[in-house]
Amino acid sequence: MSSNNTSSSNNKNNDSSYSSSNTEDYNEATEDRRRRVFKNRTRNPRHGTAGAVGVKPHQHKRPQSTTQTQNQQPNLPAPSTSGQILEERITLVVDNSRFVIDPTLFTAHPNTMLGRMFSSGIEFTHPNERMEYEVAEGISASVFRIILDYYKHGVIRCPPTVSVQELREACDYLLVPFDATTVRCQNLRGFLHELSDEGARCQFEVFLEELILPLMVASAQRGDRECHVVVLLDDDVVDWDEEYPPQMGEEYFQTVSSTVLYRFFKYIENRDVAKQVLKDRGLKKIRLGIEGYPTHKEKVKKRPGGRAEVIYNYVQRPFIHMSWEKEEAKSRHVDFQCVKSKSVTNLAEATADPIIELDAEIFLFNYV
């Protein structure tokens, strides 16, 4: 009994010692695991317990990925998209020369022709079999090359080797502004001449609508098909004698008093521009020049037989003549219609063509 008790007590002591040692080992293992978990959590700021122990997540920064670096620096293209940037460029064929250009240069100027052609959602042109765009027909490659400076730098620099008129026509075709703010030319005479032509065209459009068109309408309301306008100065005084009026070449003429319009017609280039504007508006038989216009009577001379000759004072003033007549060739002669002399009661017979009967003897005589 005693031995058994002793053995049992020894066993209990062994069990108690084993259990306690296992508990200590377990506690140490648990503590080690907690330390590792704690260290991992403090290193990784994504866990919410890091804030609970007073460690701020942003104090432990991780290396930023390539995507985040690209987002922070959008101006730096990604290496993987370099091929896409090259694919976004387009090739323009002008005068058998090729230009590889970024289309965003054109879309930044939507009011120009190239800006409209390559704007998003609208297709005005289609590429050829080589996926190239043939544009600017009739424009030389050298002129097109300097016009591209407008899209790149906002200013076109015209060298002396390029005609200013050719550059102006190309800018008008491509809807690129041609003025003192967008063009720099070495040839000032040619550049100012083109600016004067544009200014004269715009100015004459105003004169046409405000001063000349009302006179043309008045002539049309009288049934006329043409109009002759003499431009007088604002201080010109016209005093004609009612008994002896001057002999005018034009049957119907009108006058407009405008010193500004008189000065406008002083230049031959302005008269050429005005003539072109009238042609563009559909008018015909346009004549512009300078002629003498009578202002007042100076004296009256008596001719033999009692005929009076009136002498007027004439001043040189510009005139403009235009016509809107459609059937020009048919207005220079009169068509006569043969009417039967004898009266008839039948209306159908009267309107019908007469039957011509020839006498046989007269016909033979005329033949012989």
Backbone torsions as a table, in degrees:
resi	resn	phi	psi	omega
1	MET	NA	-45.0	-177.5
2	SER	-66.6	-40.0	178.3
3	SER	-63.1	-42.6	178.8
4	ASN	-62.4	-44.0	179.6
5	ASN	-62.5	-40.2	-179.3
6	THR	-64.3	-43.4	179.1
7	SER	-65.4	-38.4	179.3
8	SER	-66.9	-40.3	178.2
9	SER	-65.1	-40.1	176.2
10	ASN	-61.2	-40.6	177.8
11	ASN	-62.7	-39.2	179.3
12	LYS	-65.6	-41.1	178.9
13	ASN	-64.8	-41.0	177.3
14	ASN	-62.2	-42.1	178.6
15	ASP	-63.7	-42.1	-178.3
16	SER	-67.2	-39.5	177.8
17	SER	-66.2	-38.1	179.9
18	TYR	-65.7	-45.6	-179.1
19	SER	-65.2	-37.8	-178.9
20	SER	-69.7	-40.8	178.2
21	SER	-63.9	-40.3	177.0
22	ASN	-63.2	-37.5	179.1
23	THR	-65.3	-41.1	179.5
24	GLU	-65.3	-43.5	177.9
25	ASP	-60.5	-43.4	179.5
26	TYR	-62.1	-43.4	-180.0
27	ASN	-63.6	-41.4	179.6
28	GLU	-65.1	-41.1	178.5
29	ALA	-63.5	-42.1	178.8
30	THR	-63.4	-39.5	-179.6
31	GLU	-66.9	-40.1	177.3
32	ASP	-63.2	-41.1	179.3
33	ARG	-64.7	-37.9	178.5
34	ARG	-65.2	-38.8	178.7
35	ARG	-63.8	-43.1	-179.9
36	ARG	-63.9	-43.1	178.7
37	VAL	-61.5	-40.5	-179.2
38	PHE	-63.7	-43.6	179.2
39	LYS	-64.5	-41.7	179.4
40	ASN	-63.0	-40.5	-179.6
41	ARG	-67.5	-37.4	179.1
42	THR	-70.8	-28.1	177.3
43	ARG	-77.2	-32.8	-177.7
44	ASN	-102.7	108.4	-176.4
45	PRO	-74.7	-1.2	-179.5
46	ARG	-73.6	-21.9	-178.4
47	HIS	-77.9	140.6	-178.1
48	GLY	-71.9	-19.1	-177.2
49	THR	-74.9	-15.1	179.7
50	ALA	-65.8	-38.1	176.7
51	GLY	-69.3	-26.4	-177.7
52	ALA	-71.7	-27.3	-179.2
53	VAL	-95.4	6.9	174.9
54	GLY	89.2	12.8	177.3
55	VAL	-97.3	121.9	-177.8
56	LYS	-81.1	135.4	-176.1
57	PRO	-60.0	-37.0	-173.6
58	HIS	-76.4	-6.9	177.2
59	GLN	-75.1	-23.0	-180.0
60	HIS	-109.5	88.7	-175.1
61	LYS	-87.5	141.6	174.7
62	ARG	-100.3	154.1	176.9
63	PRO	-61.7	131.4	-178.6
64	GLN	-71.5	142.6	-179.5
65	SER	-75.4	170.1	-179.9
66	THR	-64.9	-35.8	179.6
67	THR	-64.7	-42.8	179.2
68	GLN	-64.8	-39.3	178.5
69	THR	-63.2	-38.6	178.1
70	GLN	-68.5	-36.1	177.9
71	ASN	-66.6	-36.8	179.6
72	GLN	-74.3	-24.0	179.2
73	GLN	-124.3	80.1	-175.9
74	PRO	-70.8	-18.4	-178.4
75	ASN	-74.3	-17.9	179.9
76	LEU	-90.5	113.3	-178.3
77	PRO	-67.6	145.7	178.1
78	ALA	-72.2	144.4	179.8
79	PRO	-60.0	-30.8	-176.8
80	SER	-75.5	-18.9	-177.5
81	THR	-100.6	8.7	-179.8
82	SER	-64.7	-35.5	176.9
83	GLY	-65.8	-34.9	178.7
84	GLN	-68.0	-35.2	179.5
85	ILE	-65.3	-40.5	177.2
86	LEU	-66.0	-34.9	179.8
87	GLU	-70.3	-25.0	-179.2
88	GLU	-75.3	-14.3	177.0
89	ARG	-74.4	150.7	-178.9
90	ILE	-120.0	159.2	179.7
91	THR	-114.6	122.7	177.4
92	LEU	-104.7	137.0	178.2
93	VAL	-110.4	114.7	-179.9
94	VAL	-130.3	118.7	177.4
95	ASP	55.0	45.5	179.7
96	ASN	62.2	19.4	174.8
97	SER	-117.6	144.9	-175.8
98	ARG	-109.1	137.0	178.9
99	PHE	-126.4	120.0	177.1
100	VAL	-96.1	114.7	-169.5
101	ILE	-135.4	149.7	172.1
102	ASP	-77.9	121.1	-176.0
103	PRO	-65.1	-16.6	178.0
104	THR	-65.7	-21.7	174.2
105	LEU	-63.5	-34.9	-179.8
106	PHE	-80.0	-42.7	-178.6
107	THR	-66.1	-18.7	175.7
108	ALA	-72.1	-14.2	177.0
109	HIS	-124.1	76.3	-173.2
110	PRO	-69.7	-14.4	-179.7
111	ASN	-81.4	-11.3	176.9
112	THR	-86.2	165.6	-177.9
113	MET	-66.2	-43.6	178.6
114	LEU	-67.0	-32.8	176.1
115	GLY	-65.2	-36.1	177.4
116	ARG	-73.8	-34.2	-178.0
117	MET	-66.1	-39.1	-174.2
118	PHE	-110.1	22.8	175.1
119	SER	-75.1	154.8	-175.9
120	SER	-69.8	134.4	175.6
121	GLY	86.4	-9.9	-178.4
122	ILE	-126.6	127.9	-178.7
123	GLU	-119.3	109.2	177.8
124	PHE	-95.7	-15.9	-178.1
125	THR	-142.1	159.8	-179.3
126	HIS	-126.2	144.0	-179.6
127	PRO	-72.5	162.4	176.7
128	ASN	-85.2	-167.4	-176.9
129	GLU	-67.1	-19.1	176.2
130	ARG	-93.9	10.2	-177.5
131	MET	60.1	39.6	176.3
132	GLU	-117.0	150.9	-176.8
133	TYR	-106.0	120.9	177.0
134	GLU	-93.5	111.7	-174.3
135	VAL	-130.8	174.3	173.1
136	ALA	54.0	55.6	179.5
137	GLU	-67.4	132.9	-179.6
138	GLY	90.5	-4.5	179.3
139	ILE	-102.1	133.9	-179.3
140	SER	-72.7	157.6	-178.8
141	ALA	-67.0	-34.3	179.5
142	SER	-66.9	-38.7	178.0
143	VAL	-70.8	-40.9	179.3
144	PHE	-64.9	-33.4	-179.9
145	ARG	-64.6	-40.4	179.9
146	ILE	-78.2	-23.8	175.8
147	ILE	-70.7	-29.2	177.1
148	LEU	-61.7	-21.4	177.1
149	ASP	-64.4	-25.2	176.8
150	TYR	-64.5	-39.4	179.8
151	TYR	-74.3	-28.8	-178.0
152	LYS	-88.0	-43.1	-172.7
153	HIS	-121.5	-10.5	-180.0
154	GLY	84.9	0.0	-178.0
155	VAL	-137.4	137.7	176.7
156	ILE	-104.3	124.8	177.9
157	ARG	-106.3	110.7	-176.6
158	CYS	-90.2	115.7	178.6
159	PRO	-74.7	164.1	179.3
160	PRO	-64.2	-21.2	-178.8
161	THR	-76.7	-11.4	-178.4
162	VAL	-105.7	133.2	178.7
163	SER	-69.5	133.1	179.9
164	VAL	-66.1	-38.0	178.1
165	GLN	-64.2	-40.3	177.5
166	GLU	-65.1	-39.7	177.2
167	LEU	-65.1	-39.5	179.7
168	ARG	-64.2	-43.7	179.0
169	GLU	-64.9	-37.8	178.1
170	ALA	-67.0	-39.7	178.0
171	CYS	-65.1	-38.8	177.3
172	ASP	-64.7	-37.8	-179.9
173	TYR	-68.2	-41.1	-178.1
174	LEU	-88.6	2.7	179.3
175	LEU	60.2	36.6	175.7
176	VAL	-96.3	129.8	-177.9
177	PRO	-61.3	134.7	178.7
178	PHE	-119.1	97.4	179.3
179	ASP	-152.1	-174.8	-175.3
180	ALA	-69.7	-18.1	-179.4
181	THR	-88.9	-16.3	-175.8
182	THR	-116.3	-10.3	-175.2
183	VAL	-127.5	135.5	173.7
184	ARG	-123.1	121.5	-175.8
185	CYS	-126.3	144.0	171.8
186	GLN	-77.5	-33.7	179.4
187	ASN	-85.8	91.8	-177.0
188	LEU	-70.0	-35.8	-179.9
189	ARG	-61.5	-47.8	178.6
190	GLY	-65.9	-37.2	-179.8
191	PHE	-67.0	-45.4	179.7
192	LEU	-68.6	-30.7	176.5
193	HIS	-63.7	-43.4	178.5
194	GLU	-65.6	-38.2	177.0
195	LEU	-65.6	-37.1	178.7
196	SER	-67.4	-38.1	177.2
197	ASP	-62.0	-42.8	179.2
198	GLU	-67.5	-41.6	177.7
199	GLY	-65.4	-38.4	178.3
200	ALA	-65.9	-38.6	179.2
201	ARG	-63.5	-46.1	178.9
202	CYS	-64.8	-39.1	-179.1
203	GLN	-68.5	-40.4	-179.7
204	PHE	-69.9	-29.8	174.2
205	GLU	-58.6	-38.0	177.8
206	VAL	-69.1	-44.6	177.9
207	PHE	-60.4	-39.7	-178.1
208	LEU	-64.9	-43.0	-177.4
209	GLU	-74.1	-37.3	-172.2
210	GLU	-93.1	-33.5	-172.8
211	LEU	-112.4	-42.7	-171.3
212	ILE	-89.6	-41.5	-176.7
213	LEU	-60.2	-40.6	176.5
214	PRO	-59.2	-35.4	177.3
215	LEU	-70.5	-36.0	177.2
216	MET	-66.9	-38.8	177.8
217	VAL	-64.8	-40.0	177.8
218	ALA	-63.3	-39.0	176.9
219	SER	-66.7	-40.2	179.3
220	ALA	-65.9	-35.0	179.1
221	GLN	-69.2	-22.4	174.1
222	ARG	-83.1	-4.8	-179.1
223	GLY	95.3	4.4	179.3
224	ASP	-76.4	159.0	178.9
225	ARG	-115.9	6.5	178.9
226	GLU	-152.0	167.3	-175.8
227	CYS	-146.5	137.8	178.6
228	HIS	-123.2	116.3	-174.2
229	VAL	-118.4	128.9	175.3
230	VAL	-106.0	131.9	-177.2
231	VAL	-97.5	116.4	179.3
232	LEU	-105.7	165.0	174.0
233	LEU	-78.7	161.5	179.5
234	ASP	-64.8	-29.4	-177.6
235	ASP	-101.0	10.5	175.9
236	ASP	-71.2	135.0	179.2
237	VAL	-112.3	124.0	180.0
238	VAL	-109.8	117.5	-178.2
239	ASP	-135.0	97.4	-178.8
240	TRP	-99.3	147.7	175.3
241	ASP	-79.4	123.4	-178.6
242	GLU	-65.2	-30.1	-179.2
243	GLU	-79.4	-34.7	179.8
244	TYR	-125.9	75.3	179.1
245	PRO	-72.1	156.8	179.5
246	PRO	-71.5	152.8	178.3
247	GLN	-86.8	110.4	-178.0
248	MET	-97.7	144.8	179.8
249	GLY	-71.5	-37.0	-179.2
250	GLU	-91.0	134.4	179.8
251	GLU	-68.2	-41.7	178.0
252	TYR	-124.4	119.6	178.1
253	PHE	-141.6	157.4	178.8
254	GLN	-135.2	161.8	-178.9
255	THR	-126.2	152.6	174.8
256	VAL	-135.3	131.0	-179.1
257	SER	-97.4	107.9	-179.6
258	SER	-157.3	108.2	177.9
259	THR	-66.6	-33.7	179.9
260	VAL	-65.1	-43.4	177.6
261	LEU	-67.5	-34.6	176.4
262	TYR	-61.8	-44.8	178.3
263	ARG	-67.7	-31.1	178.8
264	PHE	-63.5	-43.3	-178.2
265	PHE	-79.0	-0.3	178.7
266	LYS	-66.1	-28.9	-176.9
267	TYR	-94.5	136.8	178.3
268	ILE	-64.9	-38.8	179.7
269	GLU	-60.8	-37.9	178.8
270	ASN	-68.2	-36.1	177.2
271	ARG	-66.6	-36.4	176.3
272	ASP	-65.6	-40.4	177.8
273	VAL	-64.3	-42.9	179.5
274	ALA	-63.4	-39.0	178.3
275	LYS	-64.3	-39.4	178.3
276	GLN	-67.3	-37.0	177.6
277	VAL	-63.9	-42.4	178.6
278	LEU	-65.7	-35.8	176.0
279	LYS	-65.7	-41.3	178.7
280	ASP	-64.4	-25.4	178.5
281	ARG	-86.6	3.1	173.4
282	GLY	94.1	5.9	179.8
283	LEU	-82.9	159.8	-176.3
284	LYS	-132.3	171.4	179.2
285	LYS	48.5	50.9	-176.0
286	ILE	-86.5	128.9	176.5
287	ARG	-132.7	132.5	175.7
288	LEU	-131.5	135.0	-179.1
289	GLY	-172.8	-159.6	179.6
290	ILE	-129.4	134.2	-179.1
291	GLU	-141.2	164.1	177.3
292	GLY	-80.5	135.0	-179.7
293	TYR	-125.0	128.4	-178.9
294	PRO	-74.4	134.5	-179.4
295	THR	-107.2	-48.7	-178.7
296	HIS	-151.6	160.3	-178.5
297	LYS	-80.3	132.8	177.9
298	GLU	-95.6	-50.8	179.7
299	LYS	-159.6	166.8	179.5
300	VAL	-123.5	126.6	178.3
301	LYS	-105.6	141.5	177.4
302	LYS	-96.3	124.8	177.5
303	ARG	-92.5	160.2	176.1
304	PRO	-59.0	136.9	-176.3
305	GLY	95.6	2.4	177.4
306	GLY	85.6	5.5	179.7
307	ARG	-79.8	133.1	-177.1
308	ALA	-95.5	140.6	176.7
309	GLU	-119.5	120.1	-175.5
310	VAL	-99.0	131.1	178.2
311	ILE	-108.1	123.4	-178.8
312	TYR	-108.9	156.8	172.7
313	ASN	-87.6	129.2	-177.2
314	TYR	-114.2	142.1	174.2
315	VAL	-122.8	148.5	-179.9
316	GLN	-84.7	118.1	-178.3
317	ARG	-134.4	146.8	178.5
318	PRO	-72.4	152.2	177.5
319	PHE	-136.9	161.5	177.7
320	ILE	-140.2	130.8	-178.2
321	HIS	-126.7	134.1	178.8
322	MET	-147.2	159.8	-178.2
323	SER	-137.7	146.6	174.0
324	TRP	-122.1	26.2	179.9
325	GLU	-76.6	132.7	-179.4
326	LYS	-87.7	-49.6	-176.5
327	GLU	-94.7	79.8	-176.6
328	GLU	-71.4	-45.7	-174.0
329	ALA	-68.2	-21.2	-176.4
330	LYS	-93.4	1.1	-177.4
331	SER	-104.0	4.0	-177.5
332	ARG	-101.1	3.6	176.9
333	HIS	-147.5	167.4	-178.2
334	VAL	-111.7	130.0	176.6
335	ASP	-90.2	121.6	179.3
336	PHE	-99.4	139.8	-179.3
337	GLN	-111.0	131.7	179.9
338	CYS	-75.0	127.1	-179.2
339	VAL	-119.2	134.8	-179.9
340	LYS	-69.7	138.4	-176.1
341	SER	-75.7	-37.4	-178.5
342	LYS	-78.4	145.1	-178.7
343	SER	-83.7	141.4	178.6
344	VAL	-128.0	153.6	-179.6
345	THR	-94.9	-22.3	-178.8
346	ASN	-85.7	118.5	-177.4
347	LEU	-68.4	-37.9	179.3
348	ALA	-64.7	-37.9	179.9
349	GLU	-70.7	-33.3	-179.4
350	ALA	-69.4	-36.4	-178.2
351	THR	-83.7	-15.1	-179.0
352	ALA	-74.9	156.9	178.0
353	ASP	-68.4	137.9	-179.1
354	PRO	-70.2	148.7	178.2
355	ILE	-88.1	121.6	-177.4
356	ILE	-91.7	122.0	177.7
357	GLU	-111.0	123.5	-178.7
358	LEU	-102.4	135.1	175.8
359	ASP	-76.3	137.9	-173.8
360	ALA	-65.0	-41.9	-178.4
361	GLU	-65.6	-41.4	-179.1
362	ILE	-67.0	-38.1	-179.3
363	PHE	-64.3	-42.4	179.8
364	LEU	-66.9	-38.8	179.7
365	PHE	-62.8	-42.2	179.4
366	ASN	-68.5	-33.6	-178.7
367	TYR	-68.0	-41.7	-179.5
368	VAL	-68.7	NA	NA
